[in-house]
Amino acid sequence: MPFADPRRHSPAADRNSAPILVELQRVLPEQGLMLEIASGTGQHAASLSAGLPGWQWQPTDFDADSLPSIRAWCAGMPRVRPPIRLDVLWQPWPPEVPTSVDAMFCANMIHIAPWACTTALMQGAARHLAAHGLLITYGPYLEDGVPTAPGNNAFDADLRARDAAWGLRRLAAVATEARAAGLQLRDRMTMPANNLLLVWARDGAASPA
């Protein structure tokens, strides 16, 4: 029988990895431990960790069926740890999740999950980030005073048709959940295809060296 490649493929991950990496290289220190939330196919774990040679990478995902894909994409990459199944709603998170990390990266989860997952993400970041650690989120948002791109309006309608608990989130509402967990928005980068990359840090934390 021919070998069945377990790797799943996301065209969006192909497109957005390079611009995300540019920003990660800018905002992150030279080395550290990254906890990725909702790693999906594993393409980000593979491509982004390759461009951050001083970083160890811990991928996770809610979907147990995604773990073989993550392992396959990251095979032979010694700085990428074996993936862990993680539902951000679990209290507490499994003991396999590092207790202290230098950064957390979460792409395209906030709008494809119930709102409670956003709250849980912020609370988890507050528990697991080191004192000067950063939470970095990527995806589309709705912003007060900023016209929503037609493509994002259509995407929002499609998400809500698929699951009423999904949908693009208002950045102000996400920031409120972050503040409740002791985090504040430190940086906002406009990305291709009407996405944003947001950097969250603990209240009063200085920028990393």
N, C-alpha and C positions, 0 to 999 in steps of 0.2 A: 504494500500500500504506500502511496506517496505520503511524505511527511506533511502533517497538518500544522501550518504556522499559527501559533496561538496569538500572534500580534493583531490587535485591533488597530484600526486606522481612522484618524480624524483629520479631514482636510483642513479644518480650522486650526488645528494644532500645527500643521505644516506651515500655514500662513503666518500665524502669530508668534511662533517661537523666536524668530530672529529679532523682531522689535521688542519683545519682552526681555530678551537677553540683554539687549543694549541698556535698558533701564535698570535691570538687576545689577549689571556691572557698574553702573553709576552710583546706585544707592547703597549697595552692600559693602561691608568691609572685605578685606582680602580672603578671610577664612572664617569658617564657622560650621554649624550644624543646621541644616534646613529641614523643617518638617513640612512636607507637602500634603495639603488636605484635598481630597477628591482628585487623585492623580489620573483617573480615567484610563485612557489607553496605555499610559506610560511614556508617551512621546515627549511630554514636557520634562519628565524626570531625566530622560536620556539626553535630550538636546540641551536643556538649560544647565544641567550638572556638568556636561562636557565643556561648557563655556565658562564655568566657575571652578577652576582647578583647585582652589583652596578650600572648597566646601564638600562636606559629607552631606548626603541627601537621603532622607527617610521618606519614601512614598507611602501613601495610605489611600484607601478607597472604601466607600460604603458597600459597594457591590463585590461580593466574593468572586464572582465570575470575571472581574477585571484583573484580579491579581496575577493570573498566568500571563496576560498580555503585558502587564508592567514588568514582570520578571523577564519576559522574552525581549522586550525593547531594551532593557538595561543589562542583559547578559554580558558578562565580561567587563563590567564597569565596577571596579573595586570600591569606588567611593559612593556607590549607590547601594544602600542597605536593602535587604529583602522587604517586599511590601507587607504592610500590616492592614488587616481589615479594621476600619474605624468608622463608626457612626458618630458624628459630632454630638448627637443627642444623648449618647451614653453618659451616665454619671456614676463614677468618674470614667475617664478614658482608660483603655486597657493598660496594664503595666508595661506592655511592650513599647508603648509610646514614650519617647524620652521625656523625662521630667522637666528638663530645661533645654531650650533650643535658642539659637541666635536669631533665627528668622522662621517665619511661617509663610508659605505661598499657597494661595487658593485661587484657582482660575475657574470661572464659569460654573460655580456652584450656587451662589447666592440666589440667582434667578431661576435655577432649575432644582429647587428644593423648597419645602415649606418655610415660612418666615421664621419659625422657631429655630431653624438651623442657623440663621444669621445671628440670632441671640447666642446660641450655643457656641458658634465659632468665636465670637468676641470673648465670651467667658473662658473658653478653652485657651485662647491666646493669652488672656490675663494670667491664667494658671501656669502656662508652660513656657512663656517667653522669658528669657533672661532680662536683667534690669534694663539693658539698652537694646533689647531685641525688637524686631520689626515684623509686623503682619502686613503682607502685601497681597492685595486682592486685585483681580483682573476680570473685566467683563463690562457689559452695558449697564448703564444706570439712567434714571430719570432725574433731572436736575431742575430745581426751581429757577425760573428766569432764563433757562436755556432751551431753545426749541428742540423738540425730540425729532431725530431724523426719521423720515418715513419708513426706512428699513427697520428701525428699532420699534416703531409703532406696530408694524406688521408682525415682527418677532414676538412682541409682547402678547398680541392677540392670539398668535399660534400657541404660545406656551400656555396661556390660560384656557384655551380650548382643549389642550391635551390633559391639563390638570389644573383645577381651579385654585390649588394652593401654590402654583408657580406664577412667575411673572417678573418683569423688570421691577426693581426696587428703587424707591426714592433715595437719593444719596443722603438727604437730610435725615431720613428715618434710620438708615444704616449708621450714620454718625451718632445719632441718639443712643443706639444700642452700644456703640463703641464707648461713648462717654460713660454709660452706666457701668461698663466693665473696667473703667480707668484708662481708656485709650483715646487718643485724639488723632485726627487726620493731620499728617505732617507734610504730605506731598500729593499732588494730583497731576498725572501726566495723561494728555490726550493721545490715544493710540489709534491705529488704523481701524477702519470698519466701525466707527462710532463706538469704540470701547474706551474705557478708562483703566489706568493702572494707578491704584491708590496705595499709599504707604501710611500705616497706622503705627503709632508708638505710644508708650506709656506717658501719661501726663507728666510733664516736666522733664522727660528724658532728653538728654542732649543727643545730637547727631553722632553716629558712630564714627570713629576715626578712620 
